[in-house]
Amino acid sequence: MLNTIEEKLLYDIDPLLQDTDRQAYVAQQMAKLTYRELSFLKTKLREYLLTMRRLDASDIEIGGSTCRDSIWLRIQGVKKLRPEFGTWTPDQSDILLQSILNDAQKDRLLKNRAVDFSYFIEHEGKTRRWRATLYFDLGHLALNMRTIASDIYPYNQLGFHQNISRSFSLQHEKQGLILFTGITGSGKSTSMDSILDANNRTTNGHIVIIGDPIEYIHKSNKCLVRHREVGTDVLSFKDGAIQSLRQDPDIIVVGEMRDPETIMTCLEISDTGHKVFSTLHTGSAVETIDRIVAECPTQEQQRVRIRLADQLRVIVSQKLIPNKSDRLQLVKEIMLVSSAIKAAIRNENTHEIYQMISENGKLGMITLEQDLTRLCKQGIITQDTAIDYANNKNRIKELLS
């Protein structure tokens, strides 16, 4: 049926039509598809998504001009072509991927050359969810979909010291900024959702989650939990954060601090007596602090340092690395903001913070290199893996020796 659909939609397309004009033409032609033909396309995607769940894949890649007409999966950190999914030409992939978009999403795709959204299917009595980004690749469409866990990761398995847990808890601390950092796919959202769930089960309050897109859907328990998706429920992270102040929240989750305006907004709303969780794509506590300050205009940087020193509570920098069983293992650096660290932030002495973290294990702090060394000594990872994933190669070699 796929070839029939392609011929029906593209038989008279101008071969000179390229890029957004070509995709706009495909979008217009999609109205010709019957319910049966649309159902065929969505059923094929459903089959692929359920297969990726069965294989425990974190990501699926479909479409684009250079994917070798194939579908790719990332399983336990390794991305490979999957021949069992058959072949899809770029034009066929364009049709498949446009079939899952609504009109508003198609408009955003053509305007911005990319669109982020959440996708879900019902299967065996459960809602299975994915975080999706659809974008242009040399004039054709490419899709990445990342699996969103159906169940919350148990908080007690994250291994946080009781001091850190108290900082996460609304019951013990009512305000402050808590950041989770790391590259895409390092488990930041999983950790944050686990912490939010722990608060939801133990403390009465109101949680507002602003996501792009919304990933895990929390059911209100002791907390009333609101979910606001950027592009659907709110225009931006900054707008959502500002609007949340009028919604009587206790915890505000800003999915990502993407720009100086959102960074300043997070600092301001934590300064108003709210607990704020957010993320950054940085690899360590020190890099996170320096990045936040550097994102702001030069004339504002000292004010940002002072406000950051006052409002920052914890930074957790995460990585997922391969263990000896070829599974992904969480490794993390944890910084709890002590009086000494506050002073270092204020006085532009962030280069001293790494040593402070390494010397304050009793408070729950740990450097990435110390955590890698711990896993190595426990026989969970190899020395080569520890060295490969360390931020400070010289320090990890000293610790391992």
C-alpha positions as CSV (number, residue, x, y, z in Angstrom):
1,M,0.0,0.0,0.0
2,L,2.9,2.3,0.7
3,N,3.9,2.6,-3.0
4,T,0.2,3.3,-3.9
5,I,0.0,6.1,-1.4
6,E,3.3,7.6,-2.7
7,E,2.1,7.5,-6.3
8,K,-1.3,9.0,-5.3
9,L,0.3,12.0,-3.6
10,L,3.4,12.6,-5.6
11,Y,2.7,11.4,-9.2
12,D,2.6,14.9,-10.6
13,I,4.9,16.7,-8.3
14,D,7.3,19.2,-9.9
15,P,10.8,17.6,-9.6
16,L,12.2,21.2,-9.1
17,L,10.1,21.6,-6.0
18,Q,12.5,21.5,-3.0
19,D,12.7,22.1,0.8
20,T,9.8,23.8,2.5
21,D,7.9,24.2,-0.8
22,R,8.1,20.4,-1.3
23,Q,6.9,19.7,2.2
24,A,4.1,22.2,1.9
25,Y,3.0,20.4,-1.2
26,V,3.1,17.1,0.6
27,A,1.0,18.6,3.4
28,Q,-1.6,19.8,1.0
29,Q,-1.7,16.5,-0.8
30,M,-2.3,14.6,2.5
31,A,-5.9,15.6,2.3
32,K,-6.3,13.1,-0.5
33,L,-5.7,10.1,1.7
34,T,-8.5,7.9,2.8
35,Y,-9.1,6.9,6.4
36,R,-7.7,3.4,5.5
37,E,-4.5,4.8,4.0
38,L,-3.9,7.1,7.0
39,S,-4.6,4.2,9.3
40,F,-2.0,2.1,7.4
41,L,0.7,4.8,8.0
42,K,-0.1,5.3,11.7
43,T,-0.3,1.5,12.2
44,K,3.2,1.1,10.7
45,L,4.6,3.7,13.1
46,R,2.8,2.1,16.0
47,E,4.4,-1.2,15.1
48,Y,7.9,0.4,15.1
49,L,7.3,2.1,18.4
50,L,6.1,-1.0,20.2
51,T,9.1,-2.9,18.8
52,M,11.5,-0.3,20.1
53,R,9.8,-0.6,23.5
54,R,10.2,-4.4,23.4
55,L,13.9,-4.0,22.5
56,D,14.4,-1.5,25.3
57,A,15.5,1.2,22.8
58,S,15.8,4.8,24.0
59,D,15.6,6.4,20.6
60,I,14.3,5.8,17.1
61,E,15.3,7.7,13.9
62,I,13.1,7.8,10.8
63,G,13.6,9.7,7.5
64,G,16.0,12.2,6.2
65,S,18.2,12.2,3.1
66,T,21.2,10.2,4.4
67,C,19.7,7.5,6.6
68,R,20.2,4.8,3.9
69,D,16.4,4.5,3.5
70,S,16.4,2.7,6.9
71,I,15.2,3.1,10.4
72,W,17.8,3.3,13.3
73,L,17.5,2.5,17.0
74,R,19.7,3.4,20.0
75,I,19.8,0.5,22.4
76,Q,21.9,0.8,25.6
77,G,23.7,3.8,24.2
78,V,24.5,2.3,20.7
79,K,22.8,3.6,17.6
80,K,22.4,1.1,14.7
81,L,20.5,0.6,11.5
82,R,17.7,-2.0,11.9
83,P,17.2,-3.9,8.6
84,E,14.1,-5.7,10.0
85,F,12.1,-2.5,9.7
86,G,12.4,-2.5,6.0
87,T,13.2,0.4,3.7
88,W,11.6,3.9,3.4
89,T,12.7,6.3,0.7
90,P,12.9,10.0,1.7
91,D,9.6,10.7,0.0
92,Q,7.9,7.8,1.7
93,S,9.3,8.9,5.1
94,D,8.0,12.5,4.4
95,I,4.5,11.1,3.9
96,L,4.7,8.9,7.0
97,L,6.0,11.7,9.3
98,Q,3.5,14.2,8.0
99,S,0.7,11.8,8.8
100,I,1.2,12.1,12.5
101,L,1.1,15.9,12.7
102,N,-1.9,18.0,13.3
103,D,-2.4,21.3,11.3
104,A,-0.8,23.5,14.0
105,Q,2.2,21.3,14.1
106,K,2.6,21.3,10.3
107,D,2.4,25.1,10.4
108,R,5.2,25.3,13.0
109,L,7.3,22.8,11.1
110,L,7.1,24.8,7.9
111,K,7.7,28.1,9.7
112,N,10.5,27.1,12.1
113,R,12.0,24.1,10.1
114,A,11.5,22.0,13.2
115,V,8.7,21.1,15.6
116,D,8.8,19.4,19.1
117,F,5.9,17.5,20.4
118,S,4.8,14.6,22.6
119,Y,3.3,11.4,21.1
120,F,1.4,8.6,22.7
121,I,-0.3,5.4,22.0
122,E,-2.5,3.2,24.1
123,H,-1.3,-0.4,24.5
124,E,-2.3,-3.2,26.9
125,G,-4.1,-0.7,29.2
126,K,-1.2,1.7,29.4
127,T,-0.4,5.0,27.8
128,R,3.0,4.8,26.1
129,R,4.7,8.2,25.5
130,W,7.5,9.5,23.4
131,R,9.2,12.9,23.1
132,A,9.5,13.8,19.4
133,T,11.4,16.3,17.3
134,L,10.7,16.5,13.6
135,Y,13.1,18.6,11.5
136,F,14.4,19.2,8.0
137,D,17.4,17.3,6.7
138,L,18.6,18.5,3.2
139,G,15.0,19.2,2.2
140,H,13.4,16.0,3.6
141,L,12.0,15.3,7.0
142,A,13.7,13.4,9.8
143,L,12.3,12.3,13.1
144,N,13.8,11.4,16.4
145,M,11.5,10.0,19.1
146,R,12.8,9.3,22.6
147,T,11.1,6.8,24.9
148,I,9.5,8.3,28.0
149,A,9.4,5.7,30.8
150,S,6.0,4.4,31.7
151,D,6.9,4.1,35.3
152,I,8.8,6.5,37.7
153,Y,12.3,5.4,38.6
154,P,12.3,4.7,42.4
155,Y,13.8,7.7,44.2
156,N,15.6,5.5,46.8
157,Q,17.6,3.9,44.0
158,L,19.1,7.2,42.9
159,G,21.5,7.0,45.9
160,F,21.4,10.6,47.2
161,H,22.7,11.5,50.6
162,Q,20.1,12.6,53.2
163,N,21.3,16.2,53.1
164,I,20.7,16.3,49.3
165,S,17.3,14.6,49.8
166,R,16.3,17.3,52.3
167,S,17.2,20.0,49.7
168,F,15.0,18.3,47.2
169,S,12.1,17.9,49.6
170,L,9.4,20.6,49.7
171,Q,8.7,19.5,53.3
172,H,12.2,20.6,54.4
173,E,13.0,23.5,52.0
174,K,10.4,25.7,50.5
175,Q,12.5,27.7,48.1
176,G,15.7,27.7,46.0
177,L,17.0,26.7,42.6
178,I,17.9,23.0,41.9
179,L,19.6,22.2,38.6
180,F,20.1,18.9,36.8
181,T,22.7,19.1,34.1
182,G,24.2,16.8,31.4
183,I,24.0,16.1,27.7
184,T,20.8,15.0,26.0
185,G,20.0,11.5,27.1
186,S,21.9,11.6,30.4
187,G,18.8,10.9,32.5
188,K,18.1,14.5,33.8
189,S,14.3,14.2,33.2
190,T,14.2,10.7,34.8
191,S,15.9,12.0,38.0
192,M,13.7,15.1,38.2
193,D,10.5,13.1,37.7
194,S,11.6,10.7,40.5
195,I,12.1,13.7,42.8
196,L,8.8,15.3,41.9
197,D,7.0,11.9,42.5
198,A,8.7,11.7,45.9
199,N,7.3,15.2,46.8
200,N,3.9,14.3,45.3
201,R,3.7,11.3,47.6
202,T,4.9,12.9,50.8
203,T,4.0,16.6,50.9
204,N,0.9,18.7,50.3
205,G,1.4,21.3,47.6
206,H,1.1,22.5,44.0
207,I,3.5,21.5,41.3
208,V,3.5,23.3,37.9
209,I,5.6,21.6,35.2
210,I,6.5,23.5,32.0
211,G,7.9,21.2,29.4
212,D,8.9,21.2,25.7
213,P,7.3,18.8,25.3
214,I,5.7,17.4,28.5
215,E,7.2,13.9,29.1
216,Y,5.9,11.9,32.1
217,I,2.4,12.7,33.2
218,H,2.2,12.9,37.0
219,K,-1.1,12.0,38.6
220,S,-2.0,14.4,41.5
221,N,-1.6,12.7,44.8
222,K,-0.7,14.8,47.9
223,C,0.2,17.5,45.4
224,L,-2.0,19.1,42.7
225,V,0.2,18.7,39.5
226,R,-0.3,20.9,36.4
227,H,1.4,20.2,33.1
228,R,1.9,23.0,30.6
229,E,3.5,22.2,27.2
230,V,5.4,24.9,25.3
231,G,3.7,25.6,22.0
232,T,0.4,24.1,23.1
233,D,-0.4,25.5,26.5
234,V,2.1,28.3,26.8
235,L,4.3,30.1,24.3
236,S,7.7,29.7,26.0
237,F,9.5,28.6,29.2
238,K,9.8,32.2,30.3
239,D,6.1,32.9,29.8
240,G,5.1,29.7,31.6
241,A,7.4,30.5,34.5
242,I,6.1,34.0,34.9
243,Q,2.5,32.9,34.5
244,S,3.0,30.2,37.1
245,L,3.5,32.8,39.8
246,R,-0.2,33.7,39.5
247,Q,-1.2,30.0,39.9
248,D,-0.3,29.5,43.6
249,P,2.5,27.1,43.0
250,D,4.9,25.5,45.6
251,I,7.2,23.9,43.0
252,I,7.9,25.2,39.5
253,V,9.6,23.0,37.0
254,V,11.1,24.8,34.0
255,G,12.1,22.1,31.5
256,E,15.2,23.9,30.3
257,M,17.0,27.2,30.9
258,R,17.7,27.8,27.2
259,D,18.4,31.6,27.2
260,P,19.4,34.5,29.4
261,E,15.7,35.6,29.9
262,T,14.7,32.1,31.2
263,I,17.8,32.0,33.4
264,M,16.9,35.3,35.0
265,T,13.3,34.3,35.3
266,C,14.2,31.2,37.2
267,L,16.4,33.1,39.6
268,E,13.7,35.7,40.1
269,I,10.9,33.2,40.9
270,S,13.1,31.3,43.3
271,D,13.8,34.6,45.0
272,T,10.0,35.1,45.5
273,G,9.9,32.0,47.8
274,H,9.3,29.2,45.4
275,K,11.2,25.9,44.8
276,V,12.4,25.8,41.2
277,F,13.8,22.8,39.3
278,S,15.4,23.1,35.9
279,T,18.1,21.7,33.5
280,L,21.1,22.8,31.5
281,H,23.3,21.1,29.0
282,T,26.5,21.4,31.0
283,G,28.9,18.7,32.2
284,S,29.9,19.8,35.7
285,A,28.8,22.0,38.6
286,V,31.6,24.6,38.0
287,E,30.8,24.7,34.2
288,T,27.1,25.2,35.1
289,I,27.8,28.2,37.3
290,D,30.2,29.8,34.8
291,R,27.7,29.2,32.0
292,I,24.8,30.8,33.8
293,V,26.9,33.9,34.5
294,A,28.4,34.1,31.0
295,E,24.9,33.9,29.4
296,C,24.0,37.2,30.9
297,P,25.1,40.7,29.7
298,T,28.5,41.8,31.2
299,Q,26.9,44.6,33.1
300,E,24.5,42.2,34.8
301,Q,27.0,39.5,35.7
302,Q,27.9,40.6,39.2
303,R,24.2,40.9,40.1
304,V,23.6,37.4,38.7
305,R,26.5,36.0,40.8
306,I,25.0,37.4,43.9
307,R,21.5,36.2,43.1
308,L,22.8,32.8,42.1
309,A,24.8,32.5,45.3
310,D,21.6,33.3,47.3
311,Q,19.2,31.0,45.4
312,L,21.2,28.0,44.2
313,R,20.8,25.0,46.4
314,V,22.0,21.9,44.5
315,I,23.6,21.0,41.1
316,V,23.5,17.4,40.0
317,S,25.6,16.7,36.8
318,Q,24.8,13.3,35.3
319,K,26.1,10.9,32.7
320,L,24.9,7.5,31.6
321,I,27.9,5.3,30.9
322,P,28.3,1.6,29.8
323,N,29.0,-0.9,32.6
324,K,30.6,-4.3,32.4
325,S,27.2,-5.9,31.6
326,D,26.8,-3.5,28.6
327,R,24.0,-1.7,30.4
328,L,23.9,2.0,31.1
329,Q,25.0,3.1,34.5
330,L,24.2,6.4,36.2
331,V,27.2,8.4,37.4
332,K,26.9,11.9,38.9
333,E,28.6,14.9,40.4
334,I,26.7,16.5,43.3
335,M,27.3,20.0,44.6
336,L,25.4,21.2,47.7
337,V,25.7,25.0,48.1
338,S,27.5,25.6,51.4
339,S,28.6,28.9,52.8
340,A,32.0,28.5,51.3
341,I,30.6,27.8,47.9
342,K,28.3,30.8,48.2
343,A,31.3,33.0,48.8
344,A,33.2,31.4,45.9
345,I,30.3,32.2,43.5
346,R,30.0,35.8,44.7
347,N,33.7,36.5,44.5
348,E,34.3,34.9,41.1
349,N,36.4,32.1,42.6
350,T,34.5,29.2,41.0
351,H,37.8,27.5,40.2
352,E,37.9,26.6,43.9
353,I,34.6,24.8,44.0
354,Y,35.8,21.5,42.5
355,Q,38.1,21.0,45.5
356,M,35.4,22.0,47.9
357,I,33.1,19.3,46.4
358,S,35.8,16.7,46.6
359,E,36.5,17.4,50.3
360,N,32.8,17.4,51.5
361,G,31.6,13.9,51.0
362,K,30.2,13.9,54.5
363,L,27.7,16.6,53.3
364,G,26.6,14.5,50.4
365,M,28.9,16.1,47.8
366,I,30.9,14.1,45.3
367,T,32.9,14.9,42.1
368,L,32.3,13.0,38.9
369,E,35.8,11.5,39.2
370,Q,35.1,10.3,42.8
371,D,31.9,8.6,41.6
372,L,33.6,7.0,38.7
373,T,36.3,5.7,41.0
374,R,33.7,4.3,43.4
375,L,32.0,2.4,40.5
376,C,35.4,1.1,39.3
377,K,36.4,-0.2,42.7
378,Q,33.0,-1.9,43.1
379,G,33.7,-3.7,39.8
380,I,30.8,-2.1,38.0
381,I,32.8,-0.3,35.3
382,T,36.3,-0.7,33.9
383,Q,39.2,1.6,34.5
384,D,39.2,2.5,30.8
385,T,35.5,3.5,31.0
386,A,36.2,5.6,34.1
387,I,39.0,7.5,32.3
388,D,37.0,7.9,29.1
389,Y,34.0,9.5,30.8
390,A,35.9,11.7,33.4
391,N,35.9,15.4,33.0
392,N,39.3,15.7,34.7
393,K,41.6,13.0,33.2
394,N,44.5,13.8,35.4
395,R,42.4,13.6,38.6
396,I,40.7,10.3,37.7
397,K,44.1,8.7,37.0
398,E,45.3,9.9,40.4
399,L,42.3,8.5,42.1
400,L,42.5,5.1,40.3
401,S,46.2,4.7,41.1
